[in-house]
C-alpha cells in the first residue's frame, strides 16, 4: 500500500485518481483550495481532504506529510492562476522534497511545448520545473478530454449552430483513462532515468465534424453543423496535428461511449 497525495484531488481527473487509488487499497490525501462538503460528487469515502494553496504554500505540509508520492492534477487556466501555475508546481515540488516524498507525477498536455497558446505555454513551463526537481518525476501528457469538444458543441447548439474547426481532428480521451495512467506512473518501479515524459492518448482519431455528428445523434440536440476557421496559436496547433498520435491508442472509452454514459447531463 502506498500513501498518495493528490494535488487537485477534487478536479475531474484528480477525483478519479483518488477514487481509483482508494479502490486499490492505497491511503489517499486530497489537496484542494476548498474541502468538498459531505455528499458532494467531488468527495469520496476513505479520502482525507486538506485545504491548501500551492501559490502560497498554505496547507501543503499537512497534505504531504507521510506521502510516498504526489500526483499533481492542478489546473490554472485563466488570469492569476495561469500566471502562477508553474511557480505553484515548483513550490509543491520543493515542499514534497522537504517532506521526504519520493516521486512526483504531473498531468500535462500533449506537445504543449510546441504551442504559443498561453495556457499551453504555462503547462510547458511547469514541465520544466519538474525536469529540474531533485525528486524523481514523471510528466504524463494527455490529449484533450472528451468533455472539451462536447462543451464546444453544447455552447453552439444554444443558437442552433454547432461549430467545427476547419482542418481539426481530435484524439480525445476520458478523464478515467487519464487517471489510470497517472496512478500507474505513480506506482511503477523506480527507473534509472530520474525525469521521464510519456503521452497518453484517446482510442481513436476523429475529425471534428465526425464528433459533432456523433454528439448530435447521442444528445438529440438540434442545430446545423458549420465549419469555422480557428485563428491564432490554437488553430495553428490543431491544423498541424500536434494534438494527435495516430499510431498510438491508450484510452478505452471512446467519445461515443463517454457521451452515452452522460446522455442525461449533456
C-alpha positions as CSV (number, residue, x, y, z in Angstrom):
1,X,0.0,0.0,0.0
2,X,1.3,3.5,-0.9
3,X,0.5,6.8,0.7
4,X,-0.6,9.2,-2.1
5,X,-1.2,12.9,-2.1
6,X,-3.4,14.0,-5.0
7,X,-3.0,17.8,-5.6
8,X,-6.1,19.0,-7.3
9,X,-7.9,16.0,-5.9
10,X,-11.4,17.4,-6.4
11,X,-11.0,18.2,-10.1
12,X,-12.3,16.0,-12.9
13,X,-9.1,13.9,-13.2
14,X,-7.9,14.3,-9.6
15,X,-11.1,12.8,-8.1
16,X,-10.8,9.9,-10.5
17,X,-7.2,9.3,-9.4
18,X,-8.4,9.4,-5.7
19,X,-11.3,7.1,-6.3
20,X,-9.1,4.5,-8.2
21,X,-6.3,4.7,-5.6
22,X,-8.7,4.1,-2.7
23,X,-10.3,1.2,-4.5
24,X,-6.8,-0.4,-4.9
25,X,-6.2,-0.1,-1.2
26,X,-3.9,2.9,-1.1
27,X,-4.0,5.7,1.5
28,X,-5.1,8.9,-0.2
29,X,-5.0,12.6,0.8
30,X,-6.6,15.2,-1.5
31,X,-5.3,18.7,-1.6
32,X,-7.5,21.4,-3.0
33,X,-8.3,25.1,-2.3
34,X,-11.6,24.1,-0.7
35,X,-12.7,20.8,1.0
36,X,-15.8,19.5,-0.7
37,X,-18.8,19.2,1.6
38,X,-20.3,15.9,2.6
39,X,-22.4,14.4,-0.1
40,X,-20.6,16.3,-2.9
41,X,-19.8,14.3,-6.1
42,X,-16.3,15.6,-5.7
43,X,-15.9,13.7,-2.4
44,X,-15.0,10.0,-1.9
45,X,-15.2,7.9,1.2
46,X,-11.9,7.0,2.8
47,X,-10.1,10.0,1.2
48,X,-8.6,12.6,3.6
49,X,-9.3,16.1,2.4
50,X,-7.0,19.0,3.2
51,X,-7.4,22.7,2.1
52,X,-4.4,24.3,0.7
53,X,-3.0,26.6,-2.0
54,X,0.2,26.0,-4.0
55,X,0.5,29.7,-4.8
56,X,1.1,30.5,-1.1
57,X,2.2,27.1,0.3
58,X,-0.7,27.1,2.8
59,X,-1.7,23.6,3.8
60,X,0.9,21.8,1.7
61,X,3.0,20.5,4.6
62,X,-0.1,18.9,6.1
63,X,-1.3,17.3,2.8
64,X,2.2,16.0,2.0
65,X,3.1,14.6,5.4
66,X,3.9,10.9,5.2
67,X,3.2,10.7,1.4
68,X,5.3,8.4,-0.8
69,X,4.2,10.1,-4.0
70,X,2.4,13.2,-5.1
71,X,0.2,13.3,-8.2
72,X,-0.3,16.8,-9.5
73,X,-3.6,17.3,-11.3
74,X,-3.8,21.0,-10.6
75,X,-5.1,23.4,-13.3
76,X,-4.5,27.1,-13.9
77,X,-6.4,28.1,-17.0
78,X,-7.0,31.8,-16.6
79,X,-5.6,35.0,-15.2
80,X,-3.6,34.9,-12.0
81,X,-3.9,31.1,-11.7
82,X,-2.3,30.7,-15.1
83,X,0.5,33.2,-14.4
84,X,1.4,31.4,-11.2
85,X,0.8,27.9,-12.5
86,X,4.5,26.9,-13.0
87,X,5.7,28.6,-9.8
88,X,2.9,26.8,-7.8
89,X,4.2,23.5,-9.2
90,X,7.7,24.4,-8.2
91,X,6.5,25.2,-4.7
92,X,4.7,21.9,-4.5
93,X,7.8,20.0,-5.6
94,X,10.0,21.8,-3.1
95,X,7.8,21.1,-0.1
96,X,7.3,17.5,-1.3
97,X,11.1,17.1,-1.3
98,X,11.3,18.6,2.2
99,X,8.6,16.2,3.4
100,X,10.5,13.2,2.1
101,X,8.2,12.3,-0.8
102,X,10.0,10.0,-3.3
103,X,8.2,10.8,-6.6
104,X,6.1,13.4,-8.2
105,X,3.8,12.8,-11.2
106,X,2.2,15.7,-13.1
107,X,-0.6,15.9,-15.6
108,X,0.2,17.9,-18.7
109,X,-1.0,18.4,-22.3
110,X,0.3,16.7,-25.5
111,X,3.0,18.7,-27.2
112,X,2.3,21.8,-25.1
113,X,5.9,22.9,-25.8
114,X,5.1,23.3,-29.5
115,X,2.4,26.0,-29.0
116,X,2.4,29.7,-28.2
117,X,-1.1,29.5,-26.8
118,X,-0.7,31.0,-23.3
119,X,-2.4,28.1,-21.4
120,X,-0.1,25.6,-23.2
121,X,2.9,27.8,-22.5
122,X,2.1,27.6,-18.8
123,X,2.0,23.9,-19.0
124,X,5.4,23.7,-20.7
125,X,6.9,26.0,-18.1
126,X,5.6,23.7,-15.3
127,X,7.1,20.7,-17.1
128,X,10.5,22.4,-17.0
129,X,10.1,22.8,-13.2
130,X,9.5,19.1,-13.0
131,X,12.6,18.3,-15.0
132,X,14.7,20.5,-12.6
133,X,13.4,18.9,-9.4
134,X,15.5,16.8,-7.1
135,X,12.6,14.4,-6.9
136,X,12.1,11.5,-9.3
137,X,9.4,12.8,-11.7
138,X,7.0,11.6,-14.4
139,X,5.1,14.0,-16.6
140,X,2.1,12.4,-18.3
141,X,0.9,14.4,-21.3
142,X,-2.7,13.7,-22.3
143,X,-4.7,14.5,-25.4
144,X,-7.8,16.8,-25.0
145,X,-10.6,15.4,-22.9
146,X,-13.9,14.3,-24.5
147,X,-15.7,16.9,-22.4
148,X,-13.8,19.8,-24.0
149,X,-15.2,19.1,-27.5
150,X,-18.7,18.3,-26.2
151,X,-18.7,21.7,-24.4
152,X,-17.9,23.5,-27.7
153,X,-20.8,21.7,-29.4
154,X,-23.2,22.4,-26.5
155,X,-22.4,26.1,-26.4
156,X,-23.0,26.5,-30.2
157,X,-26.2,24.5,-30.1
158,X,-27.8,27.1,-27.9
159,X,-28.1,29.2,-31.1
160,X,-28.7,26.2,-33.3
161,X,-25.2,26.4,-34.9
162,X,-22.7,23.6,-33.9
163,X,-19.1,24.8,-34.8
164,X,-16.4,22.5,-36.1
165,X,-13.0,23.9,-36.7
166,X,-11.6,23.8,-40.2
167,X,-8.9,21.2,-40.6
168,X,-9.1,20.0,-37.0
169,X,-9.2,16.4,-35.8
170,X,-9.0,15.1,-32.2
171,X,-7.9,12.0,-30.3
172,X,-9.9,12.8,-27.2
173,X,-9.6,10.7,-24.0
174,X,-11.7,10.1,-20.9
175,X,-10.5,11.5,-17.5
176,X,-10.9,8.0,-16.2
177,X,-8.3,6.7,-18.6
178,X,-6.0,9.6,-17.8
179,X,-6.4,8.9,-14.1
180,X,-5.3,5.3,-14.6
181,X,-2.2,6.4,-16.5
182,X,-1.3,8.8,-13.7
183,X,-1.7,6.2,-11.0
184,X,0.3,3.7,-13.0
185,X,3.1,6.2,-13.2
186,X,2.9,6.9,-9.5
187,X,3.3,3.3,-8.6
188,X,5.7,2.0,-11.2
189,X,9.1,0.7,-10.2
190,X,12.0,3.2,-9.9
191,X,13.9,3.8,-13.1
192,X,17.4,4.9,-13.9
193,X,16.1,8.0,-15.7
194,X,15.1,10.4,-13.0
195,X,12.8,12.6,-15.1
196,X,10.5,10.9,-17.5
197,X,7.9,12.1,-20.1
198,X,5.2,10.0,-21.6
199,X,2.0,10.5,-23.5
200,X,-1.5,9.0,-23.1
201,X,-3.9,9.4,-25.9
202,X,-7.5,8.5,-26.8
203,X,-8.5,5.3,-28.6
204,X,-9.4,6.9,-32.0
205,X,-8.7,9.9,-34.2
206,X,-11.8,11.6,-35.5
207,X,-12.5,14.8,-37.4
208,X,-14.3,17.4,-35.5
209,X,-17.2,17.0,-37.9
210,X,-17.5,13.3,-37.2
211,X,-17.5,14.1,-33.5
212,X,-20.2,16.8,-34.0
213,X,-22.4,14.3,-35.8
214,X,-22.0,11.7,-33.1
215,X,-22.7,14.4,-30.4
216,X,-26.0,15.3,-32.2
217,X,-27.0,11.7,-32.6
218,X,-26.5,10.8,-28.9
219,X,-27.8,14.0,-27.3
220,X,-30.7,14.6,-29.7
221,X,-29.6,18.3,-30.0
222,X,-30.7,20.3,-32.9
223,X,-28.6,22.7,-34.9
224,X,-26.7,23.0,-38.1
225,X,-23.0,21.9,-38.2
226,X,-21.0,24.7,-39.5
227,X,-17.3,24.7,-40.4
228,X,-15.4,27.8,-39.0
229,X,-11.8,28.8,-39.1
230,X,-9.9,28.8,-35.7
231,X,-7.4,31.7,-35.8
232,X,-4.3,32.1,-33.6
233,X,-2.0,29.8,-31.9
234,X,-4.6,27.1,-31.1
235,X,-5.7,27.0,-34.7
236,X,-2.2,26.5,-35.8
237,X,-1.6,23.8,-33.2
238,X,-4.7,21.8,-34.3
239,X,-4.2,22.2,-38.0
240,X,-0.6,20.9,-37.6
241,X,-2.0,17.8,-35.9
242,X,0.1,18.4,-32.8
243,X,-2.8,17.1,-30.7
244,X,-2.6,13.6,-32.3
245,X,-0.5,10.5,-32.2
246,X,-2.4,8.4,-34.8
247,X,-0.4,5.2,-34.3
248,X,-1.0,5.1,-30.5
249,X,-4.2,4.3,-28.7
250,X,-4.2,4.1,-24.9
251,X,-7.7,5.0,-23.7
252,X,-10.5,2.5,-23.6
253,X,-13.5,4.8,-23.6
254,X,-14.5,6.3,-27.0
255,X,-16.1,9.6,-27.5
256,X,-19.5,8.0,-28.2
257,X,-19.3,5.6,-25.2
258,X,-18.4,8.6,-23.0
259,X,-21.4,10.6,-24.4
260,X,-23.8,7.7,-23.8
261,X,-22.9,7.4,-20.2
262,X,-23.6,11.1,-19.7
263,X,-26.5,11.5,-22.0
264,X,-28.8,13.0,-19.4
265,X,-26.4,15.6,-18.2
266,X,-25.3,16.8,-21.6
